[in-house]
């Protein structure tokens, strides 16, 4: 099993505080059956900056430490990139990383309460350069929750999305859990990942979340999520079902 969004690198953002915590996170991941973790530290975030070169170096150091501790989990480099207008010009310099270094998919984070006006144009420009944005945890974004058609338009135009395990399990509340389920039901998400930050409140919960998904949507869908993660890190095409607009089930009043 592969976790495509995790803050396991030590001391670089609001994730693991030090190497010891990174090692314990890797042990926890191994116990859940996770064999590979994509390290996605925050970048171009108001509080954190982790350019591609520094991420690759930190990943190499962590992999060396895990090998010394005989923990069979591979760490791969990427970033959780806060959306900004200059993204299209920052790949050639090595500032921004894509998944697996295959120059295709990248993880994009929105501010929790807004979607910038330039997003549609930026995503278009990224696609023209053969980059495909993966929107991180859209189920926790205020605009997407209140106006899911905004997310639908991005997905219809080719963006992918990733929901968080703790959202699916209800650890972020009932409303976010419900919205996560709607994103799955209407083909508006394509990956599930931990977004793990620590050993307690923000942990992996991958097994628990996948069990919940299987209960609601079936075994085949769980297998598709796992396969999508494998295709992603291999640089292969990730197939996406045609998205649908979220339809709310209204109770109609009146005499018929």
C-alpha positions in Angstrom: 0.0 0.0 0.0 1.2 3.5 -0.9 0.6 6.7 1.0 0.9 9.7 -1.4 0.6 12.5 1.1 2.5 12.5 4.4 4.5 15.0 6.5 7.1 12.5 7.6 10.3 14.5 7.0 11.8 15.6 10.3 11.8 19.3 11.3 10.8 20.8 7.9 7.2 21.8 8.6 4.3 21.1 11.0 4.8 17.3 10.6 7.4 15.1 12.3 9.4 17.3 14.8 12.7 15.2 14.6 14.2 12.1 13.2 13.0 10.0 16.1 9.4 10.9 15.3 9.9 10.2 11.6 11.2 6.7 12.4 8.2 6.0 14.7 5.9 7.2 12.0 7.5 4.9 9.5 7.1 2.0 12.0 3.5 2.9 12.4 3.0 3.0 8.6 4.7 -0.5 8.3 2.2 -1.9 10.8 -0.6 -0.6 8.7 0.7 -2.4 5.6 2.2 0.8 4.0 5.3 -0.1 1.9 6.0 3.4 0.4 5.3 6.9 1.6 5.6 10.0 -0.5 7.0 12.8 1.6 5.0 15.9 0.8 6.3 18.8 3.0 4.6 22.2 2.7 6.1 24.5 0.1 5.3 28.1 -0.8 3.2 28.0 2.4 2.9 31.2 4.5 4.9 29.4 7.3 7.1 26.8 5.4 9.3 26.6 2.4 10.9 23.4 1.1 12.3 23.6 -2.3 12.8 20.5 -4.4 16.5 20.2 -3.8 16.2 20.2 0.0 13.3 17.7 -0.1 15.3 15.2 -2.2 18.3 15.6 0.2 16.0 15.1 3.3 14.4 12.0 1.7 17.8 10.5 1.1 18.8 11.0 4.7 15.5 9.5 6.0 15.8 6.5 3.8 19.3 5.9 5.1 18.0 6.1 8.7 15.1 3.7 8.0 17.5 1.2 6.4 19.7 1.4 9.5 16.7 0.7 11.6 15.6 -2.1 9.3 12.2 -0.5 8.6 11.0 -1.7 5.2 9.3 1.5 4.1 10.5 3.5 1.1 10.3 7.3 1.2 9.8 9.2 -2.1 10.1 12.9 -2.7 7.3 15.4 -3.6 5.7 18.5 -2.1 2.4 19.8 -0.9 2.6 23.0 -3.0 0.5 26.0 -1.8 -1.2 27.3 -5.0 0.4 30.5 -6.3 0.5 32.2 -9.7 4.1 31.6 -10.6 4.0 27.8 -10.5 4.4 27.2 -14.2 7.8 28.7 -14.2 9.3 26.9 -11.2 9.7 23.3 -12.4 12.8 23.8 -14.6 14.7 25.4 -11.6 14.0 22.4 -9.4 12.0 24.5 -7.0 8.8 22.3 -7.5 8.6 18.6 -7.5 6.3 16.2 -9.2 5.4 12.7 -8.1 8.1 10.2 -8.9 10.1 12.8 -10.8 8.0 11.9 -13.9 7.1 15.5 -14.6 3.4 14.9 -14.7 1.4 15.0 -11.4 1.8 17.5 -8.6 0.0 17.9 -5.3 -1.6 21.4 -4.9 -2.9 22.8 -1.6 -5.5 25.5 -1.4 -6.0 27.9 1.6 -8.7 26.3 3.8 -11.3 29.0 3.2 -10.8 30.2 -0.3 -10.1 29.3 -4.0 -8.0 31.9 -5.8 -9.7 33.6 -8.8 -6.7 32.6 -11.0 -7.0 28.9 -10.3 -8.9 28.0 -13.6 -6.3 29.8 -15.7 -3.4 28.4 -13.8 -4.6 24.9 -14.1 -5.1 25.4 -17.8 -1.5 26.7 -18.1 -0.2 23.7 -16.1 -2.1 21.3 -18.4 -0.6 23.0 -21.5 2.8 22.1 -20.0 1.5 18.5 -19.5 1.2 18.8 -15.7 -1.8 17.5 -13.9 -2.7 19.1 -10.5 -3.9 16.9 -7.7 -6.0 18.9 -5.3 -5.1 18.0 -1.7 -8.0 17.4 0.8 -10.7 19.3 -1.1 -13.2 18.0 1.5 -11.7 20.4 4.0 -12.0 23.6 1.9 -14.8 26.0 2.8 -15.5 27.0 -0.8 -15.7 23.4 -2.1 -18.0 22.4 0.7 -20.4 25.3 0.1 -20.1 25.3 -3.7 -19.1 21.8 -4.8 -19.7 22.8 -8.5 -16.5 24.8 -8.3 -14.6 21.5 -7.6 -16.7 19.7 -10.2 -15.5 22.2 -12.9 -11.8 21.7 -12.0 -12.2 17.9 -12.1 -14.1 18.1 -15.4 -11.3 20.1 -16.8 -8.7 17.4 -15.9 -7.6 18.0 -12.3 -7.5 15.1 -9.8 -8.2 15.2 -6.1 -7.1 13.4 -2.9 -9.2 12.9 0.2 -7.7 12.3 3.6 -8.1 9.1 5.7 -9.1 11.1 8.8 -11.9 12.8 6.9 -13.3 9.5 5.8 -13.1 8.1 9.3 -14.9 11.1 10.8 -12.0 12.5 12.8 -12.6 15.9 11.2 -16.3 15.8 12.0 -19.5 14.5 10.5 -19.9 17.2 7.9 -16.5 16.6 6.4 -17.0 12.9 6.5 -20.3 13.2 4.6 -18.7 15.5 2.0 -15.8 13.0 1.6 -18.4 10.3 0.9 -20.1 12.5 -1.7 -16.8 13.2 -3.4 -16.3 9.4 -3.8 -19.9 8.8 -4.8 -19.9 11.4 -7.6 -16.4 10.5 -9.0 -14.8 13.7 -7.7 -11.9 12.1 -6.0 -9.2 9.7 -7.1 -6.8 9.1 -4.2 -7.0 8.5 -0.5 -4.0 9.4 1.6 -3.1 10.0 5.3 -1.8 13.5 5.4 -0.2 12.2 8.5 1.7 14.7 10.7 2.3 13.0 14.0 1.7 9.8 16.0 -1.5 10.8 17.7 -4.1 13.3 16.4 -2.9 13.4 12.7 -1.8 9.8 12.1 -2.3 7.4 9.2 -5.6 5.6 9.7 -5.2 4.1 6.3 -6.7 0.7 7.2 -9.6 2.2 9.1 -10.4 4.5 6.2 -10.2 1.9 3.5 -12.4 -0.4 5.5 -15.0 2.4 5.7 -14.7 3.0 1.9 -15.2 -0.7 1.2 -18.3 -0.9 3.4 -19.8 2.0 1.6 -18.6 1.6 -2.0 -17.2 -1.9 -2.3 -14.0 -3.8 -2.6 -13.4 -3.0 -6.2 -13.3 0.7 -5.4 -10.7 0.2 -2.7 -8.6 -1.7 -5.2 -8.9 1.2 -7.7 -7.7 3.7 -5.0 -4.7 1.5 -4.3 -3.9 1.0 -8.0 -4.2 4.8 -8.6 -1.5 5.4 -6.0 0.8 2.8 -7.7 0.2 4.3 -11.1 0.9 7.8 -9.7 4.4 7.1 -8.4 5.3 5.1 -11.5 4.4 8.0 -13.7 1.6 6.1 -15.4 -1.7 7.5 -16.6 -4.3 7.6 -13.7 -7.7 6.8 -15.1 -10.6 8.9 -13.8 -14.3 8.1 -14.2 -16.3 11.0 -15.6 -17.2 13.3 -12.7 -20.8 14.2 -11.7 -22.3 17.2 -10.0 -23.1 16.5 -6.4 -26.9 16.0 -6.1 -28.4 16.6 -2.7 -31.4 14.5 -1.8 -34.1 17.0 -0.9 -37.3 16.2 1.0 -40.2 17.6 -1.1 -43.2 18.9 0.7 -46.7 19.1 -0.9 -49.6 17.0 -2.1 -49.1 14.8 -5.2 
